[in-house]
Amino acid sequence: MAYPSDRKYSTDHEWVRVSGNVATVGISHHAQDALGEIVHVELPAVGKTFKKGDSAAEVESVKAVSDVYAPVGGTVTEVNGALDGSEGTVNSDPHEAGWLFKLALTNAAEVEALLDSVAYGEHAGNDF
């Protein structure tokens, strides 16, 4: 699978797309495919601050409940309220409409430490 090249990826299968000082965060197609049908999403509160690697959200599928980790540090500025009652959007469009939350970046350099789309594709192909 080709992953969108306009974002960076964590080894925990989250993606980040940065615009200015704000990072939009979601889970990769690989992650949602491994989880199966998403039935519930627990999003963080606006204003909550996370360090890179903190558990920031939860996705519940018919198979399991999984943490979504903050791939970069920052403060939540927005959550995807459209997912409330439409959690399946994370399955059908994980890289666009299925985004989870936005963070005002604490340290933009953390983004550069993440994987690019090619490296993530290689990682995801060898994972699970």
C-alpha positions in Angstrom: 0.0 0.0 0.0 1.2 3.5 -0.8 0.8 5.9 2.2 0.2 9.6 1.7 3.5 11.4 1.3 2.3 14.7 2.8 2.6 13.3 6.4 4.9 11.5 8.8 4.2 8.3 10.6 5.0 6.8 14.0 6.1 3.2 14.5 2.9 2.8 16.5 0.9 3.5 13.3 -0.3 7.0 13.9 0.1 9.6 11.1 0.7 13.4 11.4 0.0 16.1 8.9 1.4 19.5 9.8 0.1 22.9 8.8 1.9 25.8 10.4 2.2 24.9 14.1 -0.7 22.5 14.1 -0.5 18.7 13.6 -3.5 16.7 12.6 -3.3 13.1 14.0 -5.0 9.9 12.9 -4.3 6.2 12.6 -2.9 4.6 9.5 -4.8 2.4 7.0 -2.5 -0.4 8.3 -3.7 0.1 11.9 -7.4 0.3 11.1 -7.1 -2.7 8.9 -5.4 -4.7 11.7 -8.0 -3.6 14.2 -11.0 -4.4 12.1 -14.4 -2.6 12.3 -14.1 0.5 14.5 -17.2 0.7 16.8 -16.1 3.5 19.2 -13.6 6.3 19.4 -12.6 8.0 22.7 -11.1 11.4 21.8 -9.0 13.6 24.1 -10.4 16.8 25.6 -9.6 20.1 23.9 -6.9 21.9 26.0 -5.3 18.6 27.2 -1.5 18.5 26.7 0.5 15.4 25.8 4.1 14.5 25.5 5.3 12.5 22.6 4.4 8.8 23.3 1.5 9.6 25.8 -1.7 7.7 25.3 -4.0 10.4 23.8 -7.1 8.5 22.5 -8.7 5.1 22.2 -10.2 3.2 19.4 -12.4 0.3 20.0 -13.0 -2.3 17.4 -14.9 -5.6 17.3 -11.5 -7.2 18.1 -9.9 -5.0 20.8 -9.5 -1.6 22.4 -6.3 0.1 21.4 -4.5 3.2 22.6 -3.7 5.9 20.1 -0.4 7.5 21.2 0.6 11.2 20.6 3.2 10.9 17.9 4.4 14.4 18.8 3.9 16.6 21.9 1.4 19.3 22.0 -1.9 20.7 23.2 -5.2 19.5 21.7 -6.8 22.3 19.8 -9.6 20.4 18.1 -11.2 16.9 17.9 -13.0 15.3 15.1 -16.6 15.6 16.3 -17.9 14.1 13.1 -16.8 10.7 14.3 -19.4 10.7 17.0 -21.9 8.2 15.7 -19.9 7.7 12.5 -16.8 5.9 13.9 -16.7 3.7 10.8 -15.2 6.7 9.0 -11.9 5.7 10.6 -12.2 2.5 8.6 -13.4 3.9 5.4 -11.2 7.0 5.2 -8.5 6.8 7.9 -6.1 9.3 6.2 -8.6 12.1 5.6 -12.1 12.3 7.1 -11.2 9.8 9.8 -8.6 12.1 11.5 -8.8 12.0 15.3 -7.5 15.3 16.8 -5.3 18.3 16.2 -2.3 19.4 18.4 -0.6 22.7 18.7 3.0 21.5 18.5 5.3 21.8 21.5 8.4 20.9 19.5 8.2 20.9 15.7 11.5 19.0 15.6 9.7 15.9 16.9 7.9 15.7 13.5 11.1 15.3 11.6 12.1 12.3 13.8 9.0 10.4 12.5 9.0 8.1 9.4 8.3 9.3 6.0 5.7 7.4 3.9 8.2 5.1 2.2 9.9 4.1 5.5 6.5 3.7 7.2 5.3 1.5 4.3 8.4 -0.8 4.8 7.8 -0.8 8.6 4.0 -1.6 8.2 4.8 -4.4 5.8 6.9 -6.1 8.4 4.6 -5.5 11.3 1.8 -7.5 12.8 
